[in-house]
Structures are given as structure tokens and as C-alpha cells.
Amino acid sequence: MKFTSMLMLFWGITFSAFAQGRYLAPITDEIVTETHTYTSKDGQNLDMDIYMPVNDPEIERPVIMYIHGGGFQGGERDHEKNVKFCSRLAKLGYVTASISYRLTRKSKKGGFGCNCPATEKLNTFHAAMEDIQDATYYLIQNRHLFEIDPQKIILAGSSAGAEAALITAYQPPFCYGLESGPVDYAGVIGMAGAIPDTSIIFEDSAVPSLLFHGTDDNLVPYASAPHHYCKPNAPGYIILHGSHTIAKKLAQLEIPHWLHTTCGGGHEMASNPMSDYFDEIVNFCFNFVLSGTAENRHTVVQGIQQKPEYEQFNFCEQ
């Protein structure tokens, strides 16, 4: 009897220590990766790579879904940097999914720059949002297979992937056929992302957000400015609202968020956070999303001045 009590105490202490370290420090050195086709569209299979910790006793794990960048023309879900990022997160106890989505501007005249008509840019955003929602539906429908919590799905994206992730995350809760009702994303991480319309962010759609951005990004504006800084007479002229503007809207709604500004930073902030600010990403996911911290942060760091040809944002001088 005494032995049994001591054994139970031992396992209780072990489990408690395990639970405290989970999502903040690695719980395993070994992960397994599976590739699944989550849907087929326009004659192509859209796949996701799912990274899971091995021998994990948890059965309702949070998910981080990563959407790669590439200007909706290129990029790969299984690029070496993406694989390393997703693997590191899975070792913390997350189920991580890196998805492919329709690259609707691939081989298209004008790419996704100033010669791409604004209406086609908006259609591109919408198509990517649909694909992310389909990937979410696949995960939720197979939640028992992947042992995930459908109410704890965090979106993360870089550049074009960040634009798609942010637009999707700020949609109202969506019904995925669960008896428990509609599902809202638990949080979003945008790395050099922006949205075309801030009205999509309102009380019922806003979610905790981590927003990385450089003030001198010449492609995706830090605040509100033309996409790619196109001239008003260009076919691709469209105003996008970057991380600074999004953060202001979230502050007005009293939604927890973390704006991470690199003064003088450029579009390298679309990928640098995956390695340089990995700890900040872990902190956000654990404290803002899983623990529900009601906090607003603004971190400012110095970057290499880009000396762009357009008018710079001088927010760092305020």
C-alpha cells in the first residue's frame, strides 16, 4: 500500500513537471512526419505535412498551421527552413501542419506586383483563405487521428502566407461540422503580413495576434500604404494595412496582441522570426493563446537601415 502511494506520488510529480515544461521546452527529441492530401482543386492535390511528437500521451493537443511565403507564385511547404521551424515546434508538444495552397499567380503575367490587377490580388487572397479553411476542416475532421484540440488552432504565415493567415484568422467563427458549434482560430502569427480591409477585424472575429514587421518593408507595408508601393495609376494599386495598423485596431478592441517592430527592417522579417525570434513565438503561443494572457506588448529592435526610395515610416522616432 505504501509502495503504491509512493509510486502514485512519483508519477504525479513526473506528470506535473512534464506539464509545466510542455509547450515551453522540448518534451522529446523525436518526431514523426506524415503527408496528407487535404483537398484537390484545379487539377492538383493540396498536401500538408503534419509533424507530431513521438510517444506523446496528450490526446487534445494544440495545432500550429504554417503557411509559407512566395508572393502566391512560389514557395514550398517543405522548404528546409520551414521543416526546421515545424520540427522545433513539434518537439515542444504541438502538432504542426505545413500546408501547400494554390499559387494562383504562378507563371501569370504581372506576378503579384504592380502589374497584377487589384481585383486579381483580392481574388488571390480569397483563394488562399479558402484553402486554409479546407486544411482546417481536414484537421478537425481527423482530430481523433491526430489527437488535436479543434479549439486550439493557431495560424502562422510568412509574407504572402502571412497575408493569407491574417485574413483567414480574422474571419468570424466558422462551422466545421462539430457538435460543439463554430470554431474560431485560437491565435495568429503574422511575419511581414497585411490585410486589405481592417473592417474584417471586429469584436467577434479578432483573435490574439503576434505581428512581426520591419518599418522599411518595401513589399508589404508596416502601416497603411500601397502594396509594393505601386503608383496610383498602376493596375496593381491597392492599399494594404500592415502590422502597425492591425495592432492599433486590436488595441481599440482590447484584444491581446504583440507588435514586434524592427526599426529599419525590410522584408527579411517574413522569415527571420522563425529562427531569430523563435523564443518570442513560443512565448506568445503559450502565454497569449494557451494561457489566455490579456496583455498588449510592443517590442522594438534595431535593424539594418534599408534606405528605400519611398517615404519611410518614422514610428521608431516617436
Secondary structure by P-SEA (a helix, b strand, c coil): caaaaaaaaaaaaaaaaaaaaccccccccbbbbbbbbccccccbbbbbbbbbbccccccbbbbbbbbbbccccccccccaaaaaaaaaaaaaccbbbbbccccccccccccccccccaaaaaaaaaaaaaaaaaaaaaaaaacccccccccbbbbbbccaaaaaaaaaaaccccccccccccccccbbbbccccccccccccccccccbbbbbbccccccccccccccccccccccbbbbbcaaaaaaaaaaaccbbbbbbbcccccccccccccccaaaaaaaacccccccccbbbbbbbbcccccccccccccccc
